[in-house]
């Protein structure tokens, strides 16, 4: 090395290293030539001997520079020099060791090399409390560290077994002594019990009276309170004055762990035997206790630790109580009851030594403090202190630690791959997984399983020859080198103005030339890698296209096979069910049933023949000027009308044996469902209410509703205050696993399972398709009227798709009002009972009234929720008097010249399943029977269960029958799309010759289809709320002063939840429930008047004989709307009459 270079090494200001020296050092390290590197090592060694306190550690700086920019062989060359320590820290005060740096850069080869060095310390933490595993980048680095630790533990277990198996007079293995003196001994469980002997290292050393080994083990971290398999303490059997026992006693009384007041970066971990009080008869019993990850658990024996605990207490809910007075061995741990639970655990514990008791008390106390301080934000990181090593350790910091923060040198960073991360923690990782997140290193890119995927993908011989991108090992190294060289060039430029040294100028030219060459090489690498990735992307796209085409073919084939299977099954079923005895026997009633005469062929008809027949029929119909689905002329044949008890269907005629076989196989039911699914129904009749919605009548011309009074409903919102459902992830199974068979209303759920609506608002979603009731009230035919009422009854199920979140349970006396000026109706509901929970509602418009209750039996069945409604819903249609002579008159002023037609029904069973597997599915099944209590007509809608294939998902079939059981209309559809009806006996197929040709059943007439209901568009929204549901919880300033103070829009917890303040909502929910419990207790004690519903009262409904909740009235007007009108006239904000306060006053 030249004299100028030697001089530059020590001539920097304040001990700094000159840039010229750094340029030469970097050039030598990048070359990897030992001949160029050794002079620097010799100079570093001399400079190290002469350096004083406060000087920069040039050895550490050189090692860190090599890890950044040099090959693994060069790093090995530096580590072989005795002046360079593998634990070197740079920059000073950062705590960043060479292992920290190599792990954070993802250099697995250097990490493995460092872990092989003698005296390496991989448990040391940097200034932010992170060890090398915490900052590790990529699976390979994590695997290298964990493999090394696993090997270390295996090595200790082998040495322990060898020592225990050796003769007593033999000295312990030298490798064991070396291991105990190593910094890595902290990773070893020195209290491990040998499988064969049942003893620990400390027990065996004490038994052999090996004071040196006892001292080494204790100072390395062996627990002096450890027990062997028989429960004996260390030194058991030794005389009291034995020197080993005296040492253990002295060390026990001066336990240095109690003096450690360093701030905690993780919850404390402690294991050992304690005596736990059982009962008066059994007293205290020795148990194995484990404090880990904020949970204190106990086991019968130490060997049971990996099997099952006998009890546990979370430190989040724990209270530590130290025994009063001079009792130093005893302490207590209590658990505070969780919300919704009344049980409380109390553990009375006793240690064998005061220091042991103090150690446990200190560890439990610190764990309680740590868990409570980090509760809710354990994954968060301090952005001020948790910065990546790349940004901290710049090359310029070789000059001085003070220049660290302004350094521009950093490793080349790449965009962090979404969803990538380090493997989950194992036993070797001494930090809880929940606090080992990549948020601590936002600039670091974690490697994904791309390499594993590529290794598993050997479909192409060409790909197998080059599974990794070009220059995989050199790419980042080249980028690091360019960054370092650029920074040094910048530093040289800053020195040019201060010193006209020719050598400095030449060094600047050489550095600039080197940067240019390095950048050109880096650009070539980038191009080659880009070509490789493009080729790989093209291959993947082609593979994806092939896969998609194959999948499409499989799906098409599956659909064809399933359709054929369904057709054959239905034909076979019809042939069996339609057979008659002697041509006159009973026939099972079915809309598409056929009375069979003569010999019939049971041979299956090929799909191709069916397709040809359908095309022929369509062509013939078109040539005759008819619709494609018009009925063809009836084939000759005979049939006998058959009557079945209950309801009767018109029967189609079956062709004679000489007629084409395909005519007998025509399946009207298939045609009907296929037409619905394809949205290609001919001759479709659509009610004006369904086709156009409600007329856009100017608001000032509405007569039934006062627009000024309900101005807050004029502009309905179209979106929630939040854009996404970002609720904290919570395990539903953890809440439900102890509640199998219980009533859902008695299971306490955290607020994180909710959606921003109340159960009263979910109940109000029945009104989304009120136009069905408008269409019913405008229909003259009573059978069509009941069909529209049934469509309204089933329409609300369309809003349940994807709605797995739970609504807020209403408070007792909670209310909800809703007004639609465009649809000209108003709605009010109240929670009239808490146990059991019952909600009552009333809606009115100029053409109808809707009212009822929600009273369901809810149970959790282990695999699914079952909700079985028991309440009855009612609809009163206000129709002209001539349509219903003799019906009860409608009340004035709405009912002038009108009468009431009363309908009622019960809802079907709802099931939610699949939530344990994370794929929740909601389904509805059963019969919904709508009854017209004036005519006796019925409409039956059968909700088909989803089935394991999901083929029948959402499907509904039904019929309308008169009071004598004669079916007049067939109904089919799906509750997620639409519902359609047609008159029974119409459609493709032959009809009975005695059927009148003047009616719609004429063979020459077209089948008439009636659209009963069609679903509206449901764009994606948080919590899968429908556009209608989004409007329910809106409370603008034009509405808030006029609603009742018990309206669920005013609930603070629900409002906070809607604003995305989930933790705040949970706290407010707890306060709200406590407030409600206090009110109930006050009522029980007589301090408050007994509860009674304010706006509804229970009566017996004369038509059904069941209970019905009717609204309180003043004359013919509902009292709630009269009171609301009074508040509105007084300007808003006035107190409501006889209404209690049910909500807390906290702001959301």
ROKOL-499857 format. One record per residue (C-alpha): x, y negated, z. Coordinates in pm, whole numbers, plus 50000, padded with zeros to 5 digits. Layout:
N
XYZ
...
***
This chain:
1148
500005000050000
501384965849913
502414940450171
499624916850061
497094944150115
498444951050461
498354914250538
494804910650414
493664937450649
494514916750954
494244881250825
490474877050825
488834851151042
487684863351380
488924898351309
487014901850984
488224923050695
489014903850378
486894911050067
490004919249867
490794947650101
487214959750085
487314960549705
490444981749705
489085004849975
485835009949783
487735016749462
489875042849633
486905059949797
484935061249472
487895076249287
488115105049536
491915106649477
493675116549803
496815098749684
494945065649679
493025072150000
495865083850231
497675049950237
494455034050358
494075060650627
497625054750746
497055017250755
493735022450938
495475043851201
498155017551260
495614989851272
493475010151517
496385012951762
497004975451745
493354964451750
492044946952057
488664945952221
486004929852008
487714938151676
485734955551406
486054993751406
487584997651061
487505035751092
483755035951142
483275010450861
485335031450621
483435063450710
480065046350661
481235031750329
482295066350212
478935081250312
477225054950101
479335055449790
481735084949786
481475122049727
481115147950003
484745158649953
485895123050014
483845121350333
485425154350442
488875139650375
488115110150602
486715132350877
489885153150874
491805122650989
492185122051364
491485084651390
487985087951245
485255101151473
482125117951331
480135098451591
481475064951474
478945036851512
478715008551261
477904980151273
478764974551639
475734973651866
473384990051616
473825025251751
473815038051392
476135067751369
477435084151054
474795111251098
472035085051121
473225069350797
473625101950604
470215114250716
468495081850622
470095082650276
468965118350219
472525131550174
471965167150287
475495178050195
477045151250417
474575159150697
475625195550693
479285185350690
478845162250988
476925188351187
479865211951145
482275187151305
483525193751653
482035170151909
479215158251682
476285143251874
473005146551689
470845136551985
472255101652027
469725074151952
470265041151779
469265007251918
465635014551825
465555047852006
465685069351690
467755100651647
468965115151319
465855136451274
463605106151315
465285087951026
465795118450805
464795114150442
463625144450250
462795180150335
466305192550269
467825169350528
465165178250784
465725215050714
469495211450752
469155194751093
466635219751220
468585249451091
471655236551269
469725232751594
468185267151557
471645282051504
472875263451812
470125278452029
470715313051886
474395309351959
473665300052321
471305329552371
473955352952233
476665338452460
474315339952761
473525376352699
477215384452655
478085366752979
475355384053179
476305418053033
480015413653105
481685426953422
481365404153723
485095398453745
485365387453383
485535350453307
482735334253107
483315332152730
485365302352622
482765294252356
480135291352630
482265266652825
482925246652509
479215245952433
478375233252782
480845204552737
479445195752393
477095165852349
474655189052169
474025208752488
471045185852545
469255204852267
469535237852455
467125250452718
469625260052987
466775273253203
466015300452948
465465334653106
467445362752947
465085389352816
467025419352940
468085407453287
465335382653372
467835356853496
469095322753385
472645310353331
472605291353661
471305321553852
474005344053709
476805318853771
475635314154133
475405351754181
478985354954063
479975324754276
481515307953971
481565272254101
483125258253782
480445272853558
477705262053802
479015226253795
479305226153414
475775239553373
474265215153623
475995185153471
474915197153125
471295195653235
470475229453387
467595227053632
468705234653989
465075242254073
464735268953802
463395303353897
464255337353759
461705362853646
461125373954004
460475338254118
463775334854306
465515301254327
469135295254227
471495308054496
468995332754634
470785357254862
473855335854912
474875325655264
473965290355368
477605280155396
478615294355060
480365267554856
478105273254553
475025268654767
476555238154935
477255222754594
473725229554474
472325214054789
474505183154750
473605179354383
469935183954460
469995155954715
471685132954462
469595140354154
470635113853903
467515118853691
465535098853945
467715068353875
466965067453503
464875036353445
465525033953070
462465024652865
460615054952732
460435061452360
458375093052407
456335109552684
458525127652942
458865165352927
459325186553240
458865223353320
459105242953641
457415262253918
455125244454165
452735257554427
449085250554347
446335251654610
443605276254513
441185278654806
441105283355181
441415321055157
444305322254910
446065289754994
448975279254772
450155301054482
453235296854267
452425286553909
454465276253607
453775239753513
454555222753182
454375185253123
454635178752750
453145154552497
451095137152765
449395168852892
450045187153219
449265224453191
449865253953417
450275291353368
450435321253596
454025329353495
456685313153282
456305340653022
452685330652966
453615296352832
453185306352468
449995326252530
447275306052706
447145279952978
444915283953281
444135246853293
445315213253169
444885176353244
445495148952992
447605120753127
445205096852958
442595105753220
444955115053503
445435098553843
448545106354051
448195105454428
451185108654658
450585124554996
450515097755269
452835096955569
456045116555581
454825145255366
457375146155083
456535179554923
452885174454836
451175153654571
447855154754385
446805150854022
443165142053954
441375138753622
438835111153581
435555123253425
435245117053054
432235100052906
429335124152894
430915148153144
430555148753520
433235174453605
436465163453769
439615183953824
441695180154140
445035197654161
446775199154497
450435206554430
453475213254646
457135215154554
459895234454728
462125204154778
461485166954826
463665158454526
461745182954309
458475167154422
459875132554352
461045143454007
457585156953918
455845126354059
458115103253862
457685122853539
453885124253573
453735087353659
455855077853358
453805100553133
450575083953250
452095049853187
453425059552845
450185075552722
448045046352833
450405020952679
450455039252347
446825050352337
445265040852006
448415027251845
450835055851875
451445055851506
452085018951487
455575005851461
457184974051567
458004957151242
460484935051412
462614963151544
461664993351332
463514984351017
465195009150790
468845017250829
469345007550468
468494971750550
470534970750868
473854985050767
475214964050485
478714965550350
479324929950453
478914941050812
482434955250784
483494919350826
481574912751142
478454924151320
477214888351312
477094889150933
474894919850935
471504902950914
472384882050613
473864910550415
472544915850067
473984950650039
471474978250067
471015011949913
468905013249599
465345018949711
462635035949518
458905032749552
457525054149831
455525083049697
451925081749814
451075109350054
454615122250093
456195128550426
458535149150634
457575183950746
455635187651065
457415190351395
458635222951541
460025231851880
463365216851785
461845182751736
461625166352072
459215139151964
455465143151928
454355144951571
451895116451615
454775092651682
457035104051403
455365086251115
456875071750805
455605037450907
458845033451098
460675033550767
458465016350514
461245012350262
462245048750263
460955072649998
460185107150130
460725135849896
457675155949812
457385192349729
458235185649366
461305207349386
459335235949533
456715232249263
459345232948995
460985263449145
457665281549143
456925271548786
458745295248557
456235297248276
458645284248016
462135296447945
463145262047827
462035246248150
463785271948364
467135261548223
466815226048358
464515223848654
465915191948805
466405157748645
469885149448510
472445134648751
470325144149051
473325143349286
475085112849139
472155090149064
471595073749402
475315074249472
475875054149156
473215029149258
474755025249602
478155019449447
476834992549214
475204974449504
478394975949709
480534964449421
478194935449347
478314923749704
482074925249717
482244905849392
480034879249545
482354877249845
485394874149620
483734845349436
483204827449765
486914831149842
488134817649505
487414781449597
489244785349927
492374802349797
494004800149451
495754833549512
496434849549167
495944884149315
492474873549428
491594861449078
492824893648923
490824913549175
487724893849082
488204901648711
488774938348787
485694939249011
483494922948745
484754947148482
484114976148716
480574964148786
479904962348413
481194997448355
479295011148650
476094994548536
476475008348183
476925043048328
473925037948555
471805026648257
472745057948065
471735078948366
468425060748385
467715066948015
468585103648039
466445107948348
463585089148187
463735111947882
463705142048112
460675129548303
458855120647981
459435155647847
458255170448173
455175147948170
454355158547813
454665195047908
452425189848207
449855171747996
449795199947742
449505224948022
446695204348172
444865202947839
445125240547798
443905245448152
440965221948102
439955238747777
440185272847942
438135260748235
435505246048005
435265278947819
434895297948145
432225273848269
430305276347941
430505313947946
429385314548309
426435292148234
425385313947941
425655345648147
423785329948435
421055317248207
420705351448045
420585368048387
417925343748504
415835348748190
415985386448213
415185385548584
412125363748528
410915384448234
411305416348433
409535400448730
406675389048506
406325423248348
406075439348689
403875413248850
401595409448549
400685446148511
397025454148579
395145485848656
392935497048365
393125461748229
390935448448511
392995451848829
394265424149056
397005401348927
399585383349144
398965346149107
401755326948935
401725297548694
403375317948422
401785351648506
400675372448209
397855397848191
399405426648006
397405449147776
398585477747567
402035492247551
404795467847636
408475471147560
410815467847858
413865463147639
415885431747708
415815405447437
419205392547321
420005356047377
420545350847003
416995362646930
415635339047193
417535310347038
416275319146687
412695321146812
412915287346986
414315271446667
411555286946458
408835274246691
410355239346691
410595238746311
407015250446269
405735224246516
407605196446338
406295207146000
402755204846131
403335169846266
403245180746629
405765176246909
408425203246937
406985215847262
403375217847140
401605251047185
401565273546876
398295290246771
397265318247000
398065352846881
395255378346874
394855397647193
392645402647489
392925393447855
390835395448162
390575365648396
391965375548732
391265358149062
393495359149361
392565349249711
393485313749807
394405298249475
393735307149111
395655300148793
394565300048430
396035330948266
397755331547929
397005358547678
399625384447599
400045394547235
399055428247112
401645455247056
401825445646694
402655409546764
406285397346780
407955408147100
409455373747164
406025357747211
405505379847514
408865369147651
408235331847628
408815318647979
406865286948047
408635281748378
412065282148213
410885257747948
409485234648211
412645233448425
414935230748124
412925201647992
413175183848325
416925189348350
417535177347995
415265147048047
413455155747723
409815159047827
407375151847542
404125133147597
405375119647930
402945098248129
404625072148348
402665051348593
403045013848556
404355011748913
407135036648836
407945023748489
408304986948571
408704986348945
406554960149106
405434930348905
407704900548931
404964878849067
406174844349171
406634843249548
404394813149583
401504833049437
401654861349693
398484862249899
399104890450144
402514879350284
403514844250386
406734837650196
407844809650428
407454831850734
409614859350581
412144837450403
415014857750552
414034887050329
414054867250007
417734873949927
418714909650013
422384917750031
423984942449791
427154952249980
428474958150331
431014935350502
433604963150463
434714978650135
435635013650252
434915039250519
438195037650712
437045052451040
439755068351257
440155105251187
438455125551462
437855162751490
434125170351483
434765206251588
436575194351902
433335177352009
430965205151904
432775237351996
431355236952349
427845226752238
426625256852038
422885261352092
422415226952245
420075199352142
421905174351922
420385145452113
422135157552428
425595160152270
427775129652333
429485118852009
432165091951981
431155062351770
433645073251501
431095098851378
428475071751316
427405050851021
426415013951054
422685020751078
420255029251354
417975059451353
415105034651321
416685021351003
417275056450872
413565062650940
412725031150742
414435045550436
411185064750380
409945032050230
412515030349949
410105044349691
406895027949812
405915024249448
404795060549460
402075050149704
401195020949478
400835045249188
398705068349403
396365039949505
395955030249139
395155065749022
391505075348977
392065113348969
392295125849333
394595154349229
397025130149072
396715107549377
397825135249611
400665144049374
401965108249395
401605108849775
403635141049781
406265124549563
406515096249815
406775121650098
409755139149937
411455108549786
413315098750104
415445130250084
417295115249787
419035091350026
420545119850231
423095131249972
426525127550129
425055110950437
426825132350694
427605103850934
425315100251233
423075069651283
423195051251613
420725065351863
418125038351940
417805024152288
414455028752456
412075001152331
414434992552046
412554979751739
413134973651371
411184952851124
411544951150748
409694931650483
409854934750106
408384904749930
408964920449588
407054951849689
404594933049909
404734954050225
405964949850581
407224976550819
407824978751195
409055007051417
409805012351785
411625038151996
408705048552216
410435076852407
414015085052499
413775121152621
412595135552393
413565108852141
410475097451950
410285068751702
406975054751577
406465033451268
403775014451078
403884999850726
401114981550546
400494967050204
397374955850015
396944991149874
397965015050153
399085021050510
401925044350607
402485055150968
403865083751170
406575094751409
409985111151406
410085138651666
412455166351562
413885197351726
417625195851676
420125223451744
423745230851670
423965266951556
427765270051551
428125268951172
425415243651094
423045217551230
419355225651216
416845197151227
413215208651237
410805179051230
407635182751436
406135148051388
403375141651138
403415114350874
400245098050745
399305077150443
395985058950403
395215049050046
392855019450006
390905028949694
387735014649534
384515026149693
383265042449371
386305065949370
385465078949715
381805076449796
381145083650159
384735076550268
385305054250575
385375017650491
388724999750495
389174971750750
388964935850633
390484914050497
392564938650290
389814964350252
386944944850109
385104968249873
387574996349947
387555028950140
390275049150315
391585081950179
393685098550448
396675121150369
399095137550613
402145160250598
405135173450791
408705171350674
410845201650591
413855215850774
417225199350719
420525218050750
424095204650756
426785231050706
430415234050603
431705206850834
434175230251005
435965235850674
435845198750594
433255203250316
429965192550473
426845200050271
423325188050346
420295208050235
416535207550285
414315238050263
410785249450343
407255240450238
405905205250259
402115206350261
400325173550189
396625174450275
393855151150158
391535150750459
388655136450256
388525162149974
390385191750122
392845191449830
396415201749900
399765196449738
402465221549830
406125213449755
408625241449812
412175229749876
414355258849764
417405267149980
420695258749819
422025294449819
425645304949826
426175296449457
424435263149480
422475271049163
419165261649321
420545230549486
417965202549521
415275222749339
411595217449416
408605236249282
404975231649377
401405227849280
398215208649350
395125228649441
391555218749511
389565227549822
388745261949677
392345270849605
392255265549229
395595252549103
395145221548893
398665208348853
402095224048852
404995203948993
408735208348953
411885188048983
414815181449211
414915159449516
418045142249392
416745132549048
413055133848958
409695150749010
407315158948725
403815174048708
401655188648435
398155202548430
398095239748499
397665261448188
399125237247939
402415240347756
403955266547531
402105299347526
398675312847438
395645302847644
392495321347742
389935320247461
387195310347702
389005279047807
387195248047683
388845232747376
387595198347462
389845194547763
393575190747792
393925228547789
393075229447419
395595249847220
395875221546970
396615194947227
400055185247349
401035192947709
400885161547918
403695156048171
403325131048455
406385114448606
405705114048980
409045100749095
412495093048957
415585085249163
417335051949133
421015046949063
423165052149372
426555035249315
429415045349549
429345027149882
430965031250224
429375059450427
427445069150108
424775043450193
422195037249923
421565001849794
418295002149987
420025012850311
422624985250271
419884959050298
418464972250626
421054959850876
421524925750716
420714897250954
421244863350789
420794830650975
417404826050809
416184858150975
417974861251310
415944835051508
412634851451418
413194888551479
412404903851815
415304904652062
415004942752068
415654945751693
418494969951617
420164943751397
421104925851721
422914955651879
426524944651943
428044979451903
426294986051574
427244951751442
430894956651544
430904990251368
429534974651049
432364949151062
434934977051080
435844971151447
435565007751542
437435006851872
435464976451979
432244993851874
433135024052083
433715002252391
430454983552334
428585016352284
429815028452622
428744995752785
425364997552613
424765032752739
425815022953092
423374993753075
420585017052966
421375041753246
421305013353498
417865002653371
416565038253394
417885041553748
416275008453843
412955021053707
413285053153905
413985033254221
410995010554159
413074979254100
411694975953747
408234983453613
407805017753451
408495019353082
405625017352835
405875012452459
405334976052374
403954977952021
402525013351990
400215036152184
399565073452153
396135085552043
394615117551906
394155116651532
390645129551450
391475145851114
394545165351226
393805168351598
397445159151664
399015129851844
399525098451646
401205065851745
399075036551634
400155000151647
398684976951906
396194953451744
394494920551809
391294924251615
392264939351280
395824925351281
398884943451417
399994925751735
403684926351642
403114905251331
400914880851526
403664876251785
406264871951516
404114845651345
403864826751677
407664826951717
408054814851360
405614786351409
407544775551719
410694772151514
412374804951604
414364815151910
411334815352137
411024844252385
408744872752281
405854880952508
406334910652745
409574921652581
412424933352806
416124927952747
417684960452629
421004949652473
424194937852641
425374902252581
428874910352450
429844897552111
430704923751846
***
